[in-house]
Amino acid sequence: MKFIDLSVTLENDKAWAPWWARNRVKNQDHKMGAKVIRWILGLKPQHLKTGLGWANDTIKLSTHGTTHVDAPWHYGPVCEGQPAKTIDEVPLDYFHGPGVVLDMRHLDTNAAASVEDIQAALEKIDHQLSPGDVVLIQTGNDRLLGSRQYFSSGPGVSAAGTRWILDQGVKLTGIDSWGWDAPLIHQAKIAKETGRNDIFWEAHYVGVEKEYCHIERLANLDKLPSKGFTVSAFPLKVKGGSAGPSRVVAMIEE
């Protein structure tokens, strides 16, 4: 069995992420661990076998701040006419299944993959979607990690494309961009220019009509075959969460 890590590294990103999307990771070393033990338990270094304490870390991030799975609750309070599920309520079998990679690297950065784009990508790899498939959209945008450009680059997936995928029985999708939609800055510009309400976040809003989850901020899709692998993307069980950070892994039988 070969394992491929499809997650980005959770780290301090102040140098390149906009203020509203920053993560903070603070590492506590073993010397500080000894001080903590002294503060809370009154033990001095001579009471510790190595003279050192434990390492520890604290993190500050949004549930959407790294590789994560969006819950139906993220898209709206109602899904298919019922209260939308939060991430801790989504069935676990949504997060594990046979994977397929659809290559959309040829699309423009502001594009949204259409039904025709998706069907063409499936035809190219000779695959028909089945219920339980995990559909991963490859844009190549993980190469922009460490750059502000990462947050404003696409392509994404259109509402129609998303709806068509879900109509095949798919419950989990994913993308190696910051978001599932085309870049929000581009969508916002068009929405303001046209006055329309069906442009911004169009693909996410499909989740109000049809229950599904998607993974955002994936990486290393170029290391996968187009099919013939399994995806596991179990998210953290965040009470009432709109998303859960996830260590997404692909498994390939050898």
VEXKOLMAR-42634 format. One record per residue (C-alpha): residue number from 0; residue in three letters; x, y, z. Coordinates in nm, 3 decimals, m for minus. Layout:
N
NUM_ala_X_Y_Z
...
This chain:
254
0_met_0.000_0.000_0.000
1_lys_0.132_0.342_m0.099
2_phe_0.011_0.652_0.086
3_ile_0.001_0.999_m0.074
4_asp_m0.045_1.303_0.152
5_leu_m0.300_1.536_m0.008
6_ser_m0.293_1.795_0.273
7_val_m0.107_2.124_0.303
8_thr_0.124_2.184_0.600
9_leu_m0.032_2.378_0.887
10_glu_0.217_2.651_0.975
11_asn_0.255_3.022_1.045
12_asp_0.158_3.199_0.724
13_lys_0.167_3.566_0.826
14_ala_0.433_3.639_0.563
15_trp_0.202_3.557_0.272
16_ala_m0.159_3.508_0.379
17_pro_m0.403_3.803_0.398
18_trp_m0.496_3.905_0.752
19_trp_m0.839_3.740_0.735
20_ala_m0.696_3.400_0.644
21_arg_m0.390_3.366_0.867
22_asn_m0.292_3.067_1.079
23_arg_m0.072_3.078_1.385
24_val_0.130_2.786_1.517
25_lys_0.330_2.834_1.836
26_asn_0.571_2.556_1.932
27_gln_0.670_2.504_2.296
28_asp_1.008_2.334_2.341
29_his_1.113_2.092_2.616
30_lys_1.280_2.357_2.832
31_met_0.956_2.551_2.839
32_gly_0.780_2.224_2.914
33_ala_0.992_2.188_3.228
34_lys_0.888_2.538_3.334
35_val_0.522_2.453_3.276
36_ile_0.555_2.140_3.491
37_arg_0.708_2.351_3.766
38_trp_0.426_2.607_3.741
39_ile_0.141_2.356_3.755
40_leu_0.291_2.072_3.965
41_gly_0.577_2.228_4.159
42_leu_0.836_1.986_4.022
43_lys_1.186_2.115_3.957
44_pro_1.417_1.995_3.674
45_gln_1.596_1.761_3.918
46_his_1.267_1.575_3.955
47_leu_1.258_1.505_3.581
48_lys_1.456_1.213_3.438
49_thr_1.607_1.418_3.155
50_gly_1.575_1.755_3.324
51_leu_1.337_1.847_3.046
52_gly_0.960_1.851_3.014
53_trp_0.718_1.787_2.735
54_ala_0.693_1.967_2.405
55_asn_0.359_2.121_2.323
56_asp_0.199_2.339_2.057
57_thr_m0.087_2.584_2.031
58_ile_m0.264_2.669_1.708
59_lys_m0.502_2.943_1.605
60_leu_m0.693_2.896_1.283
61_ser_m1.034_2.897_1.122
62_thr_m1.187_2.557_1.056
63_his_m1.139_2.658_0.690
64_gly_m0.779_2.774_0.744
65_thr_m0.599_2.467_0.613
66_thr_m0.695_2.153_0.420
67_his_m1.052_2.099_0.536
68_val_m1.391_1.949_0.458
69_asp_m1.689_2.184_0.427
70_ala_m2.013_2.069_0.589
71_pro_m2.360_2.132_0.442
72_trp_m2.409_2.389_0.721
73_his_m2.137_2.602_0.556
74_tyr_m2.356_2.660_0.252
75_gly_m2.670_2.759_0.444
76_pro_m2.892_2.671_0.742
77_val_m3.122_2.451_0.531
78_cys_m3.031_2.167_0.293
79_glu_m3.288_1.977_0.088
80_gly_m3.560_2.135_0.302
81_gln_m3.413_2.007_0.629
82_pro_m3.175_2.160_0.886
83_ala_m2.830_2.142_0.729
84_lys_m2.581_1.906_0.891
85_thr_m2.281_2.047_1.075
86_ile_m1.949_1.869_1.030
87_asp_m1.997_1.656_1.342
88_glu_m2.331_1.532_1.207
89_val_m2.221_1.422_0.859
90_pro_m2.209_1.040_0.819
91_leu_m1.854_0.906_0.828
92_asp_m1.900_0.710_0.507
93_tyr_m1.910_1.040_0.316
94_phe_m1.538_1.085_0.384
95_his_m1.395_0.762_0.241
96_gly_m1.422_0.617_m0.106
97_pro_m1.270_0.547_m0.448
98_gly_m1.106_0.856_m0.592
99_val_m1.091_1.006_m0.939
100_val_m0.882_1.305_m1.051
101_leu_m1.022_1.537_m1.318
102_asp_m0.756_1.758_m1.477
103_met_m0.871_2.119_m1.520
104_arg_m0.526_2.277_m1.543
105_his_m0.600_2.394_m1.897
106_leu_m0.878_2.629_m1.784
107_asp_m0.832_3.002_m1.732
108_thr_m0.767_3.116_m1.376
109_asn_m1.111_3.283_m1.352
110_ala_m1.298_2.998_m1.518
111_ala_m1.554_2.768_m1.360
112_ala_m1.550_2.411_m1.493
113_ser_m1.870_2.341_m1.685
114_val_m2.064_2.018_m1.724
115_glu_m1.896_1.976_m2.062
116_asp_m1.550_2.026_m1.909
117_ile_m1.620_1.762_m1.647
118_gln_m1.766_1.513_m1.893
119_ala_m1.469_1.563_m2.127
120_ala_m1.225_1.499_m1.841
121_leu_m1.411_1.180_m1.749
122_glu_m1.413_1.062_m2.111
123_lys_m1.039_1.126_m2.133
124_ile_m0.973_0.884_m1.847
125_asp_m1.251_0.642_m1.952
126_his_m1.445_0.666_m1.628
127_gln_m1.812_0.686_m1.538
128_leu_m1.894_0.831_m1.198
129_ser_m2.068_0.605_m0.948
130_pro_m2.228_0.671_m0.609
131_gly_m1.954_0.695_m0.347
132_asp_m1.684_0.821_m0.583
133_val_m1.468_1.104_m0.447
134_val_m1.416_1.356_m0.729
135_leu_m1.094_1.560_m0.704
136_ile_m1.049_1.862_m0.932
137_gln_m0.688_1.931_m1.028
138_thr_m0.606_2.297_m1.098
139_gly_m0.236_2.293_m1.006
140_asn_m0.289_2.585_m0.769
141_asp_m0.107_2.415_m0.484
142_arg_0.208_2.537_m0.661
143_leu_0.108_2.889_m0.546
144_leu_0.120_2.804_m0.176
145_gly_0.336_3.067_m0.006
146_ser_0.209_3.341_m0.236
147_arg_m0.078_3.590_m0.203
148_gln_m0.179_3.481_m0.551
149_tyr_m0.298_3.151_m0.402
150_phe_m0.608_3.319_m0.256
151_ser_m0.721_3.479_m0.582
152_ser_m0.644_3.210_m0.840
153_gly_m0.868_2.945_m0.993
154_pro_m1.017_2.782_m1.179
155_gly_m1.309_2.650_m0.979
156_val_m1.624_2.456_m1.057
157_ser_m1.952_2.601_m1.183
158_ala_m2.289_2.552_m1.018
159_ala_m2.404_2.342_m1.313
160_gly_m2.087_2.133_m1.301
161_thr_m2.125_2.076_m0.928
162_arg_m2.491_1.982_m0.967
163_trp_m2.409_1.733_m1.244
164_ile_m2.142_1.563_m1.032
165_leu_m2.384_1.530_m0.740
166_asp_m2.653_1.392_m0.971
167_gln_m2.423_1.092_m1.026
168_gly_m2.451_1.001_m0.656
169_val_m2.127_1.169_m0.544
170_lys_m2.125_1.299_m0.185
171_leu_m1.764_1.422_m0.154
172_thr_m1.560_1.635_m0.392
173_gly_m1.232_1.821_m0.355
174_ile_m1.004_2.075_m0.518
175_asp_m0.639_2.184_m0.492
176_ser_m0.731_2.553_m0.489
177_trp_m0.823_2.780_m0.200
178_gly_m1.192_2.731_m0.279
179_trp_m1.434_2.516_m0.478
180_asp_m1.579_2.815_m0.665
181_ala_m1.400_3.029_m0.919
182_pro_m1.198_3.303_m0.741
183_leu_m1.431_3.500_m0.514
184_ile_m1.273_3.832_m0.609
185_his_m1.366_3.763_m0.973
186_gln_m1.717_3.647_m0.887
187_ala_m1.772_3.954_m0.667
188_lys_m1.666_4.185_m0.952
189_ile_m1.911_4.026_m1.196
190_ala_m2.193_4.025_m0.939
191_lys_m2.148_4.397_m0.871
192_glu_m2.128_4.481_m1.241
193_thr_m2.439_4.283_m1.334
194_gly_m2.646_4.310_m1.017
195_arg_m2.708_3.934_m1.034
196_asn_m2.735_3.711_m0.727
197_asp_m2.649_3.383_m0.900
198_ile_m2.281_3.453_m0.964
199_phe_m2.112_3.485_m0.625
200_trp_m2.046_3.153_m0.448
201_glu_m2.261_2.979_m0.710
202_ala_m2.118_2.631_m0.664
203_his_m2.130_2.643_m0.284
204_tyr_m2.498_2.738_m0.296
205_val_m2.572_2.411_m0.478
206_gly_m2.522_2.258_m0.134
207_val_m2.851_2.416_m0.027
208_glu_m3.030_2.205_m0.290
209_lys_m2.826_1.886_m0.263
210_glu_m2.642_1.750_0.040
211_tyr_m2.271_1.708_m0.017
212_cys_m1.932_1.801_0.127
213_his_m1.623_1.925_m0.048
214_ile_m1.256_1.938_0.042
215_glu_m1.065_2.260_m0.019
216_arg_m0.692_2.339_m0.016
217_leu_m0.570_1.998_m0.132
218_ala_m0.216_1.936_m0.257
219_asn_m0.016_1.679_m0.452
220_leu_m0.291_1.570_m0.690
221_asp_m0.017_1.548_m0.955
222_lys_0.122_1.250_m0.763
223_leu_m0.197_1.049_m0.816
224_pro_m0.316_0.836_m1.106
225_ser_m0.643_0.951_m1.261
226_lys_m0.826_0.664_m1.086
227_gly_m0.758_0.340_m0.902
228_phe_m0.695_0.483_m0.555
229_thr_m0.890_0.539_m0.234
230_val_m0.938_0.869_m0.051
231_ser_m0.978_0.916_0.324
232_ala_m1.068_1.266_0.441
233_phe_m1.206_1.233_0.793
234_pro_m1.248_1.581_0.944
235_leu_m1.208_1.691_1.303
236_lys_m1.533_1.646_1.494
237_val_m1.603_2.014_1.558
238_lys_m1.929_2.061_1.750
239_gly_m2.162_2.270_1.535
240_gly_m1.879_2.323_1.286
241_ser_m1.920_2.455_0.933
242_ala_m1.602_2.263_0.843
243_gly_m1.334_2.045_0.992
244_pro_m0.959_2.045_0.922
245_ser_m0.857_1.711_0.774
246_arg_m0.541_1.512_0.701
247_val_m0.649_1.391_0.359
248_val_m0.470_1.082_0.233
249_ala_m0.485_0.878_m0.087
250_met_m0.406_0.506_m0.079
251_ile_m0.285_0.312_m0.381
252_glu_m0.261_m0.067_m0.385
253_glu_0.079_m0.185_m0.509
